[in-house]
């Protein structure tokens, strides 16, 4: 039994929290979670947490936004109640797939060629420094390409009289501001640069300057900026830190570099060891040894994860190369898939970290069966299975799908006979015990 520890359960996965408490030999802490009629989350802690080590279990599946806000409020409540340390236990980290930009991103341009025409036919007259310079009176384009025009060109554009014989136009003292035009104009008038035969010149020029200043040039947005999207993963990391979390425990982050967004310690537990044990004890003996099986990564991003399992078991490895060329930002169906590796008459084991809509693994299974695979398994750490994922799996070429209970799987198992669930409660319980006693977490996964 672990002492001086308090474990709260959120509404996302209470069954997993109960399993963790059972392994730790402690009862779940009392907490009241509800919502007001307007939809706001209400959290009330039912016992003292002063100077205690608090762990809050909240997964990222289901109603992600509600669960995230519930977690943040609970963390803040525990810190306000003088908890010694607050650790957020997130089996599936929310927004972990939005740590990078989409695959069809278009960056804002840093430079433009002044001689190259734009897409709308207009000359591109600005560079990497900024937008076009401040326009001068009676100047249609934003700024002169070779710098500010001389005072004589400015006065000529205003239809003002010529210069005195033998005198050259004075040079401007400032650039790119309307005040410089008015100041230079006043200097020219004072020094007698205007012809005596045009007494209305100063008044007409002042009127032209005033009308130009009152009508600013129309703003046209630059191409590229409209394509920027928010990186929500960084925001979630900042929210957890600002709420008061001192530590984060999660499993199989979609991008391991996500840990760099935090200023607090993050322990990323490995779910692939559970999958490796299942392959070693359930799949290999059933299908005639490791030579008849092959580990397959459904995309290039999961190649490292799949090769780690293949090397530890002495099995062959295959890769599916996928190119996404969508016509719209939400169109992910228009993708070509190419298999690299030999899979004919062999058992293929697809390994991935997360299955949401299950489009990737079902299309990969179809390709493997087309290339002659005898049996296709899919092993994923986080089985979200949103939308019509369960129906898609049932109608696919997959023979079995194995996942963990990092998110609730009771409803999925009722509608999918191909689904098998592995327990991860004991992994999180041991990680929590080690964190509480200051022991090593990496030693938990040193099986070799």
Protein Blocks (a to p, Z undefined) as FASTA:
>chain_A
ZZhiacdddfklmmlmmmmmmmnopacddddddddfkopacdddfbdfehiacdddddfe
hjlklmmmmmmmmmmmmmmnopabdcdddfbaghklmmbccfkbccddfbdcfkbccfko
pacfbdfkbccddddehiabfbdfkbpadfklmmmmnopacddehiacdddfbehiaklm
mmmmmmmmmnopacfklmklmmmmmmmmmmmmmmccdddddehjlmpccdfklmmmmmmm
mnopabdcdehifblklmmmpcbdcddddfklmmmmmmmmmmmmmnopjklpccddfbfk
lmmmmmmmmmmnopacdddddddddfbfklcklccdddeddfehiacddddfbdcklmmm
mmmmmmmmmnopabdcdddfblnkgajllmmmmmmmbfbdcddfkbccklmmmmmmkbcc
ddfklmmmmmmmmmmnopafklmmmmZZ
